[in-house]
Amino acid sequence: MSDLDLYSSLVLKGEAEEIEIVSAYLEKLCLGVNINKGSTSIYFKNVDKKKIDHIIRGCSDLVSWAWENIEAQDWMHNWKPYFKDVFIKDRVVIVPCWNKKQYSEKIVLKIDPGMAFGTGHHETTELMIRFILKYHEKNMDVLDLGTGSGILSILAYKLSSNKILSIDNDPVIESNFKKNMLINNSNAILSIDSCFNIQDFNYDLILANINKNILIDLIPQMISKKGFIILSGILESDYDEILNIVNKNNFNVIDFDKINEWIGIVII
Protein backbone atom coordinates (compact mmCIF):
# COMPACT_ATOMS: atom_id res chain seq x y z
CA MET A 1 0.00 0.00 0.00
CA SER A 2 1.43 3.37 -0.99
CA ASP A 3 2.04 6.01 1.66
CA LEU A 4 0.42 8.42 -0.77
CA ASP A 5 -2.90 6.58 -0.71
CA LEU A 6 -5.54 8.79 0.89
CA TYR A 7 -8.69 7.18 2.25
CA SER A 8 -11.96 9.00 2.84
CA SER A 9 -15.45 8.12 3.96
CA LEU A 10 -18.57 9.85 2.71
CA VAL A 11 -21.36 9.81 5.28
CA LEU A 12 -24.86 10.14 3.84
CA LYS A 13 -27.95 11.01 5.85
CA GLY A 14 -31.50 11.43 4.63
CA GLU A 15 -34.31 9.51 2.97
CA ALA A 16 -33.48 5.84 2.36
CA GLU A 17 -34.50 6.02 -1.32
CA GLU A 18 -32.25 9.02 -1.98
CA ILE A 19 -29.33 7.26 -0.29
CA GLU A 20 -29.99 4.17 -2.43
CA ILE A 21 -29.86 6.29 -5.58
CA VAL A 22 -26.57 7.90 -4.59
CA SER A 23 -25.06 4.54 -3.58
CA ALA A 24 -26.00 3.06 -6.95
CA TYR A 25 -24.34 5.92 -8.85
CA LEU A 26 -21.17 5.70 -6.75
CA GLU A 27 -20.88 1.91 -6.64
CA LYS A 28 -18.16 1.69 -9.29
CA LEU A 29 -16.15 4.55 -7.83
CA CYS A 30 -15.86 3.39 -4.24
CA LEU A 31 -14.15 0.74 -2.13
CA GLY A 32 -17.29 -0.31 -0.32
CA VAL A 33 -20.48 0.69 1.42
CA ASN A 34 -21.42 0.26 5.08
CA ILE A 35 -25.11 0.73 5.91
CA ASN A 36 -26.03 1.69 9.48
CA LYS A 37 -29.25 2.84 11.09
CA GLY A 38 -29.76 6.45 10.13
CA SER A 39 -26.69 6.78 7.89
CA THR A 40 -24.63 5.14 5.17
CA SER A 41 -20.85 5.38 4.84
CA ILE A 42 -19.18 5.04 1.43
CA TYR A 43 -15.41 4.54 1.35
CA PHE A 44 -12.99 5.87 -1.26
CA LYS A 45 -9.29 5.91 -2.06
CA ASN A 46 -7.65 8.97 -3.66
CA VAL A 47 -11.06 10.39 -4.50
CA ASP A 48 -11.93 13.64 -6.25
CA LYS A 49 -14.41 14.91 -3.66
CA LYS A 50 -15.68 17.75 -5.84
CA LYS A 51 -16.55 15.24 -8.56
CA ILE A 52 -18.47 13.06 -6.09
CA ASP A 53 -20.30 16.10 -4.69
CA HIS A 54 -21.31 17.03 -8.24
CA ILE A 55 -22.62 13.50 -8.90
CA ILE A 56 -24.68 13.55 -5.69
CA ARG A 57 -26.28 16.90 -6.56
CA GLY A 58 -27.05 15.73 -10.08
CA CYS A 59 -28.60 12.35 -9.29
CA SER A 60 -30.55 12.97 -6.09
CA ASP A 61 -32.31 15.40 -3.78
CA LEU A 62 -30.02 14.50 -0.90
CA VAL A 63 -28.98 17.56 1.10
CA SER A 64 -26.95 16.09 3.96
CA TRP A 65 -23.55 14.47 3.48
CA ALA A 66 -20.10 14.93 4.98
CA TRP A 67 -16.53 13.85 4.21
CA GLU A 68 -14.16 12.33 6.74
CA ASN A 69 -10.49 11.47 6.22
CA ILE A 70 -9.54 8.08 7.64
CA GLU A 71 -6.28 6.29 8.26
CA ALA A 72 -4.92 3.88 5.70
CA GLN A 73 -5.68 0.32 6.71
CA ASP A 74 -5.85 -3.24 5.47
CA TRP A 75 -9.08 -2.96 3.48
CA MET A 76 -9.44 -6.66 2.80
CA HIS A 77 -9.25 -7.41 6.52
CA ASN A 78 -11.50 -4.48 7.40
CA TRP A 79 -14.23 -5.59 5.00
CA LYS A 80 -14.28 -9.30 5.85
CA PRO A 81 -17.10 -8.95 8.41
CA TYR A 82 -19.38 -7.27 5.84
CA PHE A 83 -19.02 -9.82 3.04
CA LYS A 84 -21.42 -12.59 3.97
CA ASP A 85 -22.28 -15.44 1.64
CA VAL A 86 -25.23 -14.60 -0.61
CA PHE A 87 -27.58 -17.41 -1.65
CA ILE A 88 -29.83 -16.90 -4.68
CA LYS A 89 -32.65 -19.23 -5.70
CA ASP A 90 -30.93 -22.11 -3.86
CA ARG A 91 -28.70 -22.52 -6.94
CA VAL A 92 -26.07 -19.80 -6.68
CA VAL A 93 -23.88 -18.74 -3.78
CA ILE A 94 -21.69 -15.62 -3.94
CA VAL A 95 -18.69 -15.73 -1.63
CA PRO A 96 -15.64 -13.52 -1.01
CA CYS A 97 -12.39 -14.85 -2.45
CA TRP A 98 -11.01 -15.84 0.97
CA ASN A 99 -13.94 -18.19 1.65
CA LYS A 100 -12.74 -21.81 1.45
CA LYS A 101 -16.09 -23.47 2.21
CA GLN A 102 -17.31 -26.20 -0.11
CA TYR A 103 -20.86 -25.88 -1.44
CA SER A 104 -22.14 -29.01 -3.12
CA GLU A 105 -24.77 -28.77 -5.83
CA LYS A 106 -24.44 -24.98 -6.07
CA ILE A 107 -22.84 -22.61 -8.57
CA VAL A 108 -20.16 -20.80 -6.59
CA LEU A 109 -19.20 -17.27 -7.63
CA LYS A 110 -16.06 -15.98 -5.89
CA ILE A 111 -15.54 -12.22 -5.83
CA ASP A 112 -12.54 -10.18 -4.78
CA PRO A 113 -14.01 -7.21 -2.90
CA GLY A 114 -10.81 -5.17 -3.04
CA MET A 115 -12.82 -2.71 -5.13
CA ALA A 116 -16.61 -2.61 -5.09
CA PHE A 117 -17.43 -3.14 -8.77
CA GLY A 118 -20.31 -5.50 -8.04
CA THR A 119 -19.95 -7.84 -5.09
CA GLY A 120 -23.33 -9.51 -5.44
CA HIS A 121 -24.80 -7.88 -2.37
CA HIS A 122 -26.94 -5.32 -4.19
CA GLU A 123 -30.57 -6.03 -5.04
CA THR A 124 -30.04 -5.32 -8.73
CA THR A 125 -27.34 -7.99 -8.98
CA GLU A 126 -29.65 -10.54 -7.38
CA LEU A 127 -32.44 -9.61 -9.79
CA MET A 128 -30.10 -10.13 -12.74
CA ILE A 129 -28.94 -13.51 -11.42
CA ARG A 130 -32.51 -14.69 -10.84
CA PHE A 131 -33.37 -13.94 -14.47
CA ILE A 132 -30.14 -15.45 -15.84
CA LEU A 133 -30.92 -18.70 -14.04
CA LYS A 134 -34.38 -18.67 -15.57
CA TYR A 135 -33.57 -17.73 -19.17
CA HIS A 136 -30.03 -18.90 -19.86
CA GLU A 137 -29.60 -22.03 -21.96
CA LYS A 138 -26.45 -23.95 -22.77
CA ASN A 139 -24.29 -22.58 -25.62
CA MET A 140 -25.90 -19.15 -25.63
CA ASP A 141 -23.92 -16.11 -26.79
CA VAL A 142 -24.02 -13.52 -23.99
CA LEU A 143 -23.41 -9.76 -23.97
CA ASP A 144 -22.76 -8.28 -20.52
CA LEU A 145 -23.05 -4.47 -20.49
CA GLY A 146 -21.55 -2.59 -17.54
CA THR A 147 -19.80 -5.75 -16.42
CA GLY A 148 -17.88 -4.26 -13.46
CA SER A 149 -16.51 -7.12 -11.38
CA GLY A 150 -17.60 -9.59 -14.07
CA ILE A 151 -19.92 -11.44 -11.71
CA LEU A 152 -22.68 -11.90 -14.29
CA SER A 153 -20.19 -12.97 -16.96
CA ILE A 154 -18.75 -15.53 -14.54
CA LEU A 155 -22.22 -16.96 -13.96
CA ALA A 156 -22.83 -17.08 -17.72
CA TYR A 157 -19.54 -18.98 -18.17
CA LYS A 158 -20.42 -21.49 -15.45
CA LEU A 159 -23.78 -22.05 -17.15
CA SER A 160 -21.89 -23.16 -20.30
CA SER A 161 -22.27 -20.15 -22.56
CA ASN A 162 -20.74 -20.34 -26.01
CA LYS A 163 -19.31 -16.78 -26.14
CA ILE A 164 -19.31 -13.96 -23.60
CA LEU A 165 -18.49 -10.35 -24.43
CA SER A 166 -18.16 -8.15 -21.35
CA ILE A 167 -18.29 -4.37 -21.81
CA ASP A 168 -17.43 -1.57 -19.39
CA ASN A 169 -16.41 2.01 -20.06
CA ASP A 170 -14.23 2.28 -16.93
CA PRO A 171 -10.64 1.01 -17.39
CA VAL A 172 -10.21 0.86 -13.60
CA ILE A 173 -12.31 -2.32 -13.47
CA GLU A 174 -9.93 -4.31 -15.69
CA SER A 175 -7.62 -5.73 -13.01
CA ASN A 176 -10.51 -6.65 -10.71
CA PHE A 177 -12.41 -8.25 -13.61
CA LYS A 178 -9.41 -10.34 -14.63
CA LYS A 179 -8.70 -11.43 -11.05
CA ASN A 180 -12.29 -12.55 -10.61
CA MET A 181 -12.14 -14.51 -13.86
CA LEU A 182 -8.96 -16.21 -12.66
CA ILE A 183 -10.22 -17.24 -9.23
CA ASN A 184 -13.39 -18.62 -10.82
CA ASN A 185 -11.57 -20.50 -13.60
CA SER A 186 -13.77 -18.58 -16.03
CA ASN A 187 -13.23 -16.75 -19.27
CA ALA A 188 -14.87 -13.85 -21.10
CA ILE A 189 -13.77 -11.27 -23.64
CA LEU A 190 -13.40 -7.89 -21.91
CA SER A 191 -13.77 -4.69 -23.92
CA ILE A 192 -13.19 -1.32 -22.28
CA ASP A 193 -15.57 0.75 -24.34
CA SER A 194 -18.86 2.60 -24.23
CA CYS A 195 -21.91 0.41 -24.66
CA PHE A 196 -23.12 3.01 -27.14
CA ASN A 197 -20.34 1.99 -29.52
CA ILE A 198 -21.71 -1.52 -29.93
CA GLN A 199 -22.91 -2.22 -33.45
CA ASP A 200 -23.97 -5.84 -33.02
CA PHE A 201 -26.68 -6.77 -30.52
CA ASN A 202 -27.31 -10.19 -32.04
CA TYR A 203 -26.79 -12.14 -28.85
CA ASP A 204 -28.99 -14.79 -27.31
CA LEU A 205 -28.87 -13.06 -23.93
CA ILE A 206 -28.10 -9.39 -23.24
CA LEU A 207 -27.44 -8.29 -19.66
CA ALA A 208 -27.63 -4.63 -18.66
CA ASN A 209 -27.48 -3.79 -14.97
CA ILE A 210 -27.00 -0.07 -15.58
CA ASN A 211 -28.54 3.15 -14.30
CA LYS A 212 -31.76 4.53 -15.74
CA ASN A 213 -30.24 7.36 -17.77
CA ILE A 214 -28.06 4.97 -19.77
CA LEU A 215 -30.90 2.47 -20.26
CA ILE A 216 -33.13 5.19 -21.71
CA ASP A 217 -30.61 5.87 -24.49
CA LEU A 218 -29.47 2.26 -24.88
CA ILE A 219 -32.79 0.45 -25.32
CA PRO A 220 -33.54 2.06 -28.73
CA GLN A 221 -30.16 0.82 -30.04
CA MET A 222 -30.98 -2.83 -29.33
CA ILE A 223 -33.28 -3.21 -32.31
CA SER A 224 -31.06 -5.86 -33.94
CA LYS A 225 -31.18 -8.21 -30.98
CA LYS A 226 -32.31 -11.80 -31.43
CA GLY A 227 -32.82 -13.02 -27.88
CA PHE A 228 -33.72 -12.02 -24.33
CA ILE A 229 -32.68 -8.71 -22.81
CA ILE A 230 -32.41 -8.59 -19.02
CA LEU A 231 -32.45 -5.11 -17.49
CA SER A 232 -32.00 -3.88 -13.94
CA GLY A 233 -30.68 -0.83 -12.12
CA ILE A 234 -34.25 0.50 -12.27
CA LEU A 235 -35.84 2.17 -9.27
CA GLU A 236 -39.56 1.66 -8.78
CA SER A 237 -40.05 5.41 -9.18
CA ASP A 238 -38.41 5.25 -12.64
CA TYR A 239 -40.21 2.18 -13.95
CA ASP A 240 -42.95 4.00 -15.88
CA GLU A 241 -40.33 6.02 -17.74
CA ILE A 242 -38.40 2.87 -18.68
CA LEU A 243 -41.61 1.07 -19.65
CA ASN A 244 -42.51 3.93 -21.96
CA ILE A 245 -39.15 3.60 -23.76
CA VAL A 246 -39.60 -0.18 -23.99
CA ASN A 247 -43.06 0.13 -25.53
CA LYS A 248 -42.05 2.98 -27.83
CA ASN A 249 -39.35 0.76 -29.35
CA ASN A 250 -41.71 -2.19 -29.88
CA PHE A 251 -40.28 -4.40 -27.15
CA ASN A 252 -42.46 -6.49 -24.86
CA VAL A 253 -41.93 -7.05 -21.15
CA ILE A 254 -42.21 -10.79 -20.61
CA ASP A 255 -41.02 -10.94 -17.00
CA PHE A 256 -40.87 -8.66 -13.99
CA ASP A 257 -39.28 -8.95 -10.54
CA LYS A 258 -38.75 -6.59 -7.63
CA ILE A 259 -36.62 -6.49 -4.48
CA ASN A 260 -37.36 -3.58 -2.17
CA GLU A 261 -37.48 -0.49 -4.43
CA TRP A 262 -35.38 -2.04 -7.22
CA ILE A 263 -36.90 -3.58 -10.35
CA GLY A 264 -35.65 -6.02 -12.98
CA ILE A 265 -37.38 -6.88 -16.26
CA VAL A 266 -36.91 -9.16 -19.24
CA ILE A 267 -37.86 -7.82 -22.67
CA ILE A 268 -37.96 -9.29 -26.16
C-alpha positions, 0 to 999 in steps of 0.5 A: 500500500502506498504512503500516498494513498488517501482514504476518505469516507462519505457519510450520507444522511436522509431519505433511504431512497435518496441514499440508495440512488446515490449509492447506486451511482457511486458503486463503481467509484468506491471501495465499499459501502457500510449501511447503518441505522440512520446513515450510510458510509461510502469509502474511497481511495484517492477520490476527487471529492468535488466530482463526487459532490457534483454527482450527488447533486445531479442524481438525487435530492439529498442535502446532507452528506459529509466527508471524513479522512480516515487512516490507511488500513488493510481494506481486505481485513477491514471488510471481511465482516461485511461480506457474507455469503449470498444465496440466490434461488438455492442454486447460486452462492456468492462468496468472497475470495477468501472463503474456502467453504465447499458448497455441493450442488451450487454454482459458486461465484467468488468475488474479490471485494478489493474494489466494489465493482459488483460484489453480489450484495446489491438487489439489482445484482440478485435480480439479474442472477434470478433472471439469468438462471431462468432464461439462460440455456447452454451454448448461448452467446451472452453480452454483458453491459456494464460488467464491473466485477464480471460477476454476471459474466462468470455466472454465464460462463459457469452455465456453459455459454458459447461466447461472452463479451463483457463491456465496461467504459471504466478502465479501472475495473480491468484488473478486478475483472481479470482477477475474478475470472482467474479465481473462478476458472472462467473466461470472457472477452473484456472490452473497455468501451462505451456500450453506445459503440456496440454495433452488433446486438445479435446475442442470445442473452443481453445483460444490462445492470445499468442506471436509468439514464443509460438504459433510456438511451441504450434500449432504442439501439438494441433493435437488432437483438435476437434473444432475451434482454435482461435489465436492472438498475431501475428504481420503482419510481423510474419504472414507468419512464423505462416502460414507456421507452420499452413500448415505444421501441416495440419491445415487450416485457415478458417478466418482472421482478422486484426487491425492495425499491429495485426492479428487474425486467426481461424484454424481447 
